[in-house]
Amino acid sequence: MTDTLLENLSASSSEPVTPRREVVTAIPGPKSQALHERRAKVVPPGVHSTLPVYIERANGAILRDVDGNQFIDLGAGIGVTTIGHTRENVVEAAKAQLDSFLHTLFTITPYESYVRVAELLAEHTPGDHEKRTVLVNSGAEAVENGVKIARKYTGRRAVAVLEHAYHGRTSLTMAMNFKAMPYATGFGPFPGDIYHAPSSYPYRDGLTGAEAAARTISYLEKHVGASDLAALVVEPIQGEGGFQTPAEGYLPALQEWATANGVVFIADEIQSGMARTGKYFASEHFGLVPDLVLSAKGIAGGLPLAAVTGRAEIMDAAHPGGLGGTFGGNPVAAAASVAVFDLIEQDNLLAEAERIEGTLRRGLGALQERFDIIGDIRGRGAMIAIELVQPGTAQTTKTPYPEAVTKLAAHAAQNGVLVLTAGTYGNVLRFLPSLAISDELLEDALSVLADGLASL
């Protein structure tokens, strides 16, 4: 079986992926169906796949499955392949590191690439203060360490998060998520001292940034008390929450309050960071300078890496040996991350994110004029979403329409477009393409979406 897998990988690598959508079989095709039968015998159903087509190769913004179907990828592994699939610079950097050594454990015998990633994060995260970085494996692990460091620094116990937030699938981060199903249902009990404060949801609450911030702060002061609060953890643009983009002034007001009360302000930039929104980090759109910034997903082009970057005095609160882990800052992933930072500059990817936003907003705006179930278009850069509501309710009750989202995602998949769903009410389609995607591919994907909307 292993020999067959290696032969298949070798064969697929010799066939180029063309930059276009192609559907040549049913979705999923016969080879994917056969693989799915094998999977069912050895992988639990809890590890669910949105679209059970089995990928054999990818390049740029295209995924090709084992049956030869090519999909326009508007998910990028939920924001991981921000620079595009199999970018040569990143692949070559990883290969070069593989030829040198795969692992030593940085906390035993260190290496330069870890240090270089920390230098680049110090340079590109908001603020010009002295910073430190610890590298870990995943976004959830970054959240766990951010909370741990904040508690150590402040000596306080409580952690506050916002409504509609998503932070991970570990025990602590499941408690921090707003939506229980499917992430937390049946997996308790969970850690305590986690508080869910009301957030800013302009499409639904109609509040200004100042009004929404006053509501959040009132909740924190009454239900927690600033003197017991170690950290306030926010996603500047919420991911799983449906790309909620807060009203102007909301986040700066929260940060001002946190700073005045000695609360560590943590920006969870796991999905919104690394050039995704047209800035290195989405915090920059709102004038934020967080105490700690959490990075993951797009930081290493597809290899597992995450980081906590923060003010030196906060990060230095942890005693020697208190931070780290066996694979955190793995040398192969770190080498790839250095190449990702280089590519962002080399290919001017911040501008590419702005281009993508312009194309998506124009196309989605035109669809909104045709179809009144598109209640809201929001987000920044290559992080754009539409919220669907029942016909005739966009300006009144704004009744969520999750059934339409399910049908549209299925229609897109059957026609060679991978699009993600999201939102507390299950009524959001999110567009999270790589920054390598062309306008032609975006417009083709939008045409598929238009056909799906018309069929509703």
C-alpha positions as CSV (number, residue, x, y, z in Angstrom):
1,M,0.0,0.0,0.0
2,T,2.9,2.4,0.8
3,D,4.5,1.7,-2.5
4,T,1.2,2.5,-4.3
5,L,0.9,5.8,-2.4
6,L,4.4,6.8,-3.4
7,E,3.8,5.9,-7.0
8,N,0.6,7.9,-7.1
9,L,2.4,10.9,-5.6
10,S,5.1,10.6,-8.1
11,A,2.7,10.4,-11.0
12,S,0.6,13.3,-9.9
13,S,3.7,15.5,-9.5
14,S,4.5,15.2,-13.2
15,E,1.1,16.5,-14.4
16,P,0.8,20.3,-14.2
17,V,-2.2,21.9,-12.6
18,T,-3.8,24.3,-15.0
19,P,-5.2,27.6,-13.6
20,R,-8.9,26.8,-14.4
21,R,-11.9,25.1,-13.1
22,E,-12.6,21.6,-14.6
23,V,-15.3,19.1,-13.7
24,V,-14.8,15.8,-15.5
25,T,-16.7,13.4,-13.2
26,A,-19.5,13.4,-10.7
27,I,-18.6,15.1,-7.4
28,P,-17.2,13.2,-5.6
29,G,-15.8,11.0,-8.4
30,P,-15.3,7.2,-8.3
31,K,-11.7,7.3,-7.0
32,S,-12.7,9.7,-4.2
33,Q,-15.6,7.5,-3.3
34,A,-13.3,4.5,-3.1
35,L,-10.9,6.4,-0.8
36,H,-13.8,7.5,1.3
37,E,-14.8,3.9,1.8
38,R,-11.3,3.2,3.0
39,R,-11.4,6.2,5.3
40,A,-14.6,5.2,6.9
41,K,-13.0,2.0,8.2
42,V,-10.1,3.8,10.0
43,V,-11.1,7.5,10.6
44,P,-13.8,8.4,13.0
45,P,-16.8,10.4,11.8
46,G,-15.9,13.2,14.2
47,V,-13.2,14.1,11.7
48,H,-15.6,15.4,9.2
49,S,-14.7,16.7,5.7
50,T,-16.8,19.5,4.1
51,L,-16.2,18.2,0.6
52,P,-15.1,14.5,0.4
53,V,-13.0,14.9,-2.8
54,Y,-9.5,13.6,-2.2
55,I,-6.8,16.0,-3.4
56,E,-3.7,14.7,-5.2
57,R,-2.2,18.0,-6.2
58,A,-2.6,21.8,-5.8
59,N,-1.1,24.9,-7.3
60,G,-1.9,28.6,-6.8
61,A,-5.6,28.8,-6.2
62,I,-6.5,25.4,-7.8
63,L,-7.1,22.0,-6.1
64,R,-7.0,18.9,-8.3
65,D,-8.6,15.7,-6.9
66,V,-7.7,12.0,-7.7
67,D,-10.4,11.9,-10.4
68,G,-8.9,14.8,-12.3
69,N,-11.5,17.5,-11.2
70,Q,-10.1,20.9,-10.6
71,F,-11.6,23.2,-8.0
72,I,-11.3,27.0,-7.6
73,D,-10.2,27.1,-3.9
74,L,-11.9,29.9,-2.0
75,G,-11.0,28.4,1.3
76,A,-7.2,28.1,1.3
77,G,-7.4,25.4,4.0
78,I,-9.3,28.0,6.1
79,G,-6.8,30.7,5.5
80,V,-3.6,28.6,5.6
81,T,-2.3,28.8,2.0
82,T,-2.6,32.5,1.8
83,I,0.4,32.8,-0.5
84,G,-1.0,30.1,-2.8
85,H,-0.6,26.3,-3.0
86,T,3.0,24.9,-3.5
87,R,4.7,28.3,-4.0
88,E,8.2,27.4,-5.2
89,N,10.1,29.7,-2.8
90,V,8.4,28.1,0.2
91,V,8.8,24.5,-1.1
92,E,12.5,25.1,-1.9
93,A,13.1,26.6,1.6
94,A,11.5,23.6,3.2
95,K,13.4,21.1,1.0
96,A,16.7,22.8,1.8
97,Q,16.0,22.5,5.5
98,L,15.0,18.9,5.1
99,D,18.4,18.2,3.6
100,S,20.1,19.8,6.7
101,F,18.1,18.5,9.7
102,L,14.4,17.9,10.6
103,H,14.4,18.4,14.3
104,T,16.6,19.1,17.4
105,L,14.0,20.8,19.7
106,F,14.7,24.5,20.1
107,T,14.6,24.3,23.9
108,I,17.5,21.8,23.8
109,T,19.7,22.8,20.9
110,P,18.4,25.9,19.0
111,Y,18.8,27.0,15.4
112,E,18.7,30.3,13.5
113,S,15.4,30.0,11.6
114,Y,13.4,30.1,14.9
115,V,15.2,33.3,15.8
116,R,14.6,34.8,12.3
117,V,10.9,34.1,12.4
118,A,10.8,35.9,15.8
119,E,12.7,38.9,14.3
120,L,10.2,39.1,11.4
121,L,7.2,39.0,13.8
122,A,8.7,41.7,15.9
123,E,9.1,43.8,12.8
124,H,5.7,43.3,11.3
125,T,3.3,43.0,14.3
126,P,1.8,46.4,15.3
127,G,3.8,48.7,17.5
128,D,7.5,49.6,17.7
129,H,8.0,48.4,21.3
130,E,10.4,45.7,22.3
131,K,8.9,42.3,21.6
132,R,9.4,38.6,22.2
133,T,8.0,35.5,20.4
134,V,7.4,31.9,21.3
135,L,6.7,29.5,18.5
136,V,4.2,26.7,18.8
137,N,2.3,24.3,16.5
138,S,-1.3,25.5,16.1
139,G,-3.6,28.3,16.6
140,A,-5.3,26.8,19.6
141,E,-1.9,26.2,21.1
142,A,-1.1,29.9,20.5
143,V,-4.3,30.9,22.3
144,E,-3.5,28.6,25.2
145,N,0.0,30.1,25.6
146,G,-1.3,33.7,25.2
147,V,-3.7,33.1,28.1
148,K,-1.1,31.4,30.2
149,I,1.4,34.2,29.7
150,A,-1.3,36.9,30.5
151,R,-2.2,35.1,33.7
152,K,1.4,34.7,34.8
153,Y,2.1,38.4,34.1
154,T,-1.0,39.8,35.8
155,G,-1.4,37.3,38.6
156,R,-5.1,37.3,37.7
157,R,-7.5,34.4,36.9
158,A,-10.3,35.5,34.5
159,V,-10.3,35.6,30.7
160,A,-12.8,37.5,28.6
161,V,-13.8,36.8,25.0
162,L,-16.5,38.2,22.7
163,E,-19.7,36.8,21.4
164,H,-19.5,34.9,18.0
165,A,-15.8,34.2,18.7
166,Y,-13.9,31.0,17.8
167,H,-10.5,30.2,19.3
168,G,-9.9,26.4,18.9
169,R,-10.7,22.9,19.9
170,T,-8.6,22.3,23.0
171,S,-10.3,22.2,26.4
172,L,-9.6,25.8,27.2
173,T,-10.3,27.1,23.7
174,M,-13.6,25.2,23.5
175,A,-14.7,27.1,26.6
176,M,-13.7,30.3,24.9
177,N,-15.8,29.6,21.7
178,F,-19.2,31.2,21.4
179,K,-20.9,28.4,19.5
180,A,-21.0,25.0,21.1
181,M,-22.0,22.8,18.2
182,P,-20.0,21.2,16.7
183,Y,-16.9,22.2,18.6
184,A,-17.8,21.6,22.3
185,T,-21.1,19.7,22.5
186,G,-20.6,16.6,24.7
187,F,-16.9,17.3,25.4
188,G,-17.2,19.0,28.8
189,P,-16.6,19.8,31.5
190,F,-14.6,22.9,30.6
191,P,-12.3,25.3,32.4
192,G,-13.9,28.1,34.4
193,D,-13.2,31.8,34.6
194,I,-14.1,32.4,30.9
195,Y,-16.6,35.2,30.3
196,H,-18.4,35.9,27.0
197,A,-19.0,39.6,26.6
198,P,-21.4,41.1,24.0
199,S,-19.6,42.2,20.8
200,S,-20.1,44.6,17.9
201,Y,-22.3,43.2,15.1
202,P,-23.2,46.2,13.1
203,Y,-25.6,44.5,10.7
204,R,-27.7,43.1,13.5
205,D,-27.3,45.4,16.6
206,G,-27.2,48.7,14.8
207,L,-24.9,50.2,17.4
208,T,-22.1,52.6,16.9
209,G,-18.6,51.6,17.9
210,A,-18.9,53.7,21.1
211,E,-22.2,52.3,22.0
212,A,-21.1,48.7,21.5
213,A,-17.9,49.3,23.4
214,A,-19.8,50.8,26.3
215,R,-22.0,47.7,26.4
216,T,-19.0,45.3,26.4
217,I,-17.2,47.2,29.1
218,S,-20.3,47.4,31.3
219,Y,-20.6,43.6,31.0
220,L,-17.0,43.1,32.0
221,E,-17.1,45.5,34.9
222,K,-20.3,44.0,36.3
223,H,-19.8,40.3,35.6
224,V,-16.0,39.9,36.0
225,G,-14.5,43.0,37.5
226,A,-11.3,44.5,36.0
227,S,-9.2,43.7,39.0
228,D,-9.8,39.9,38.4
229,L,-9.4,40.0,34.6
230,A,-6.1,38.8,33.2
231,A,-6.8,39.1,29.5
232,L,-9.3,40.3,26.9
233,V,-9.0,38.1,23.8
234,V,-10.5,39.5,20.5
235,E,-10.4,38.6,16.8
236,P,-10.2,41.9,15.1
237,I,-12.2,40.3,12.3
238,Q,-14.0,37.2,13.5
239,G,-13.5,34.1,11.5
240,E,-15.9,31.3,12.3
241,G,-18.3,34.0,13.6
242,G,-18.9,35.1,10.0
243,F,-16.2,37.7,9.4
244,Q,-17.8,40.1,11.8
245,T,-16.1,43.4,11.3
246,P,-16.8,45.7,14.3
247,A,-18.1,49.2,14.1
248,E,-15.6,52.0,13.9
249,G,-14.1,52.9,17.2
250,Y,-15.2,49.7,19.0
251,L,-11.9,47.9,19.3
252,P,-9.8,51.0,20.2
253,A,-12.2,51.7,23.0
254,L,-11.8,48.2,24.4
255,Q,-8.0,48.5,24.2
256,E,-8.0,51.8,25.9
257,W,-10.1,50.4,28.8
258,A,-8.0,47.2,29.0
259,T,-4.8,49.3,29.2
260,A,-6.2,51.6,31.8
261,N,-7.1,48.6,34.0
262,G,-4.0,46.5,33.6
263,V,-5.8,43.9,31.4
264,V,-3.6,42.2,28.7
265,F,-5.2,42.9,25.3
266,I,-4.7,39.9,23.1
267,A,-5.4,40.0,19.3
268,D,-6.2,36.6,17.9
269,E,-4.9,37.1,14.3
270,I,-4.8,33.4,13.6
271,Q,-7.1,33.7,10.6
272,S,-6.9,37.5,9.8
273,G,-3.1,37.9,10.0
274,M,-0.2,37.4,7.6
275,A,-1.3,39.8,4.8
276,R,-4.8,38.3,4.6
277,T,-6.7,41.6,4.9
278,G,-4.4,43.9,3.0
279,K,-2.3,44.6,6.1
280,Y,0.2,42.3,7.8
281,F,-2.3,42.1,10.7
282,A,-5.9,43.2,10.7
283,S,-5.3,45.1,13.9
284,E,-3.7,47.8,11.8
285,H,-7.0,48.6,10.1
286,F,-8.4,49.6,13.5
287,G,-5.4,51.4,14.9
288,L,-4.7,48.7,17.5
289,V,-1.4,48.0,19.1
290,P,-2.2,44.8,21.0
291,D,-0.2,43.6,24.0
292,L,0.0,40.1,22.5
293,V,-0.6,39.0,18.9
294,L,-1.4,35.4,18.0
295,S,-0.4,34.1,14.6
296,A,-0.9,30.8,12.8
297,K,-2.5,29.5,9.7
298,G,-0.9,31.5,6.9
299,I,2.4,32.0,8.7
300,A,4.3,29.0,7.1
301,G,2.5,28.4,3.8
302,G,0.9,25.2,4.8
303,L,3.3,23.7,7.4
304,P,2.3,23.7,11.1
305,L,3.5,26.7,12.9
306,A,2.0,29.3,15.2
307,A,3.3,32.1,17.4
308,V,2.6,34.3,20.4
309,T,4.3,37.7,19.9
310,G,4.1,40.4,22.6
311,R,5.5,43.1,24.7
312,A,8.8,42.1,26.2
313,E,7.8,42.8,29.8
314,I,4.7,40.5,29.4
315,M,6.5,37.7,27.6
316,D,9.4,37.8,30.0
317,A,7.1,37.0,32.9
318,A,7.3,33.3,32.2
319,H,10.1,31.5,34.0
320,P,12.8,29.5,32.1
321,G,11.2,26.3,30.9
322,G,7.7,27.6,31.3
323,L,7.2,28.0,27.6
324,G,7.9,25.6,24.6
325,G,7.0,22.2,23.4
326,T,8.5,19.3,21.5
327,F,7.6,20.5,17.9
328,G,7.1,24.2,18.5
329,G,9.1,26.2,15.9
330,N,10.1,23.0,14.0
331,P,13.0,24.0,11.7
332,V,11.3,23.0,8.5
333,A,8.2,25.0,9.3
334,A,10.3,27.9,10.5
335,A,12.3,27.9,7.2
336,A,9.1,28.0,5.3
337,S,7.8,30.9,7.4
338,V,10.9,33.0,6.5
339,A,10.2,32.3,2.9
340,V,6.5,33.4,3.4
341,F,7.6,36.7,4.8
342,D,9.9,37.2,1.8
343,L,7.1,36.4,-0.7
344,I,4.7,38.9,0.9
345,E,7.3,41.6,0.2
346,Q,8.5,40.3,-3.1
347,D,5.1,39.8,-4.7
348,N,3.5,42.9,-3.0
349,L,0.8,40.6,-1.5
350,L,-0.7,43.4,0.6
351,A,-1.8,45.1,-2.6
352,E,-3.0,41.8,-4.0
353,A,-5.3,41.4,-1.0
354,E,-6.8,44.8,-1.8
355,R,-7.2,43.8,-5.4
356,I,-9.1,40.7,-4.4
357,E,-11.3,42.7,-2.1
358,G,-12.2,45.1,-4.9
359,T,-13.1,42.3,-7.3
360,L,-15.2,40.4,-4.7
361,R,-17.0,43.5,-3.5
362,R,-17.9,44.6,-7.0
363,G,-19.1,41.1,-8.0
364,L,-21.0,40.4,-4.7
365,G,-22.5,43.9,-4.8
366,A,-23.9,43.2,-8.2
367,L,-25.4,40.0,-6.9
368,Q,-26.9,41.8,-3.9
369,E,-28.7,44.1,-6.3
370,R,-30.2,41.0,-8.0
371,F,-30.9,38.8,-5.0
372,D,-32.4,40.3,-1.9
373,I,-31.3,37.4,0.3
374,I,-27.8,38.8,0.4
375,G,-28.3,41.0,3.5
376,D,-24.7,42.0,4.2
377,I,-21.3,42.1,2.6
378,R,-18.4,42.6,5.0
379,G,-14.7,41.9,5.7
380,R,-11.4,43.2,4.5
381,G,-8.9,42.2,1.8
382,A,-9.2,38.5,0.9
383,M,-11.4,37.9,3.9
384,I,-14.9,38.7,2.6
385,A,-18.3,37.2,3.5
386,I,-22.0,37.5,2.7
387,E,-24.8,37.0,5.2
388,L,-27.9,35.4,3.7
389,V,-31.4,36.2,5.1
390,Q,-34.9,35.1,4.2
391,P,-36.3,36.8,1.1
392,G,-37.8,40.2,2.0
393,T,-36.2,40.4,5.4
394,A,-32.9,42.1,4.7
395,Q,-34.1,45.5,5.9
396,T,-36.5,44.3,8.6
397,T,-36.2,41.1,10.7
398,K,-33.0,39.9,8.9
399,T,-34.1,36.3,9.5
400,P,-31.2,34.0,9.0
401,Y,-31.4,31.7,5.9
402,P,-28.9,28.8,6.6
403,E,-30.7,26.5,4.1
404,A,-29.7,28.8,1.3
405,V,-26.1,28.7,2.4
406,T,-26.1,24.9,2.5
407,K,-27.6,24.7,-1.0
408,L,-25.2,27.3,-2.4
409,A,-22.1,25.6,-1.0
410,A,-23.3,22.3,-2.5
411,H,-24.1,23.9,-5.9
412,A,-20.6,25.5,-5.9
413,A,-18.9,22.2,-5.1
414,Q,-20.8,20.3,-7.8
415,N,-19.5,23.0,-10.3
416,G,-15.9,23.0,-9.2
417,V,-15.8,25.8,-6.6
418,L,-14.9,25.3,-3.0
419,V,-16.5,27.9,-0.7
420,L,-16.7,27.9,3.1
421,T,-19.7,28.4,5.4
422,A,-19.6,30.2,8.7
423,G,-21.6,32.3,11.2
424,T,-23.3,31.7,14.5
425,Y,-26.6,31.1,12.6
426,G,-25.0,29.1,9.8
427,N,-26.1,31.7,7.3
428,V,-22.7,33.1,6.1
429,L,-20.7,32.2,3.0
430,R,-17.0,33.2,3.5
431,F,-14.5,33.9,0.8
432,L,-11.0,33.2,1.9
433,P,-8.9,32.7,-1.3
434,S,-5.2,32.7,-1.6
435,L,-3.6,36.0,-2.6
436,A,-2.4,34.2,-5.7
437,I,-5.9,33.9,-7.2
438,S,-6.5,35.8,-10.4
439,D,-9.5,38.1,-11.1
440,E,-10.5,35.7,-13.9
441,L,-10.8,32.8,-11.4
442,L,-12.7,35.0,-8.9
443,E,-15.2,36.1,-11.6
444,D,-15.6,32.5,-12.8
445,A,-16.4,31.5,-9.2
446,L,-18.8,34.3,-8.8
447,S,-20.6,33.2,-12.0
448,V,-21.1,29.8,-10.4
449,L,-22.5,31.5,-7.3
450,A,-24.8,33.6,-9.4
451,D,-26.2,30.4,-11.0
452,G,-26.7,28.9,-7.6
453,L,-28.6,32.0,-6.3
454,A,-30.8,32.0,-9.4
455,S,-31.7,28.4,-8.8
456,L,-32.9,29.3,-5.3
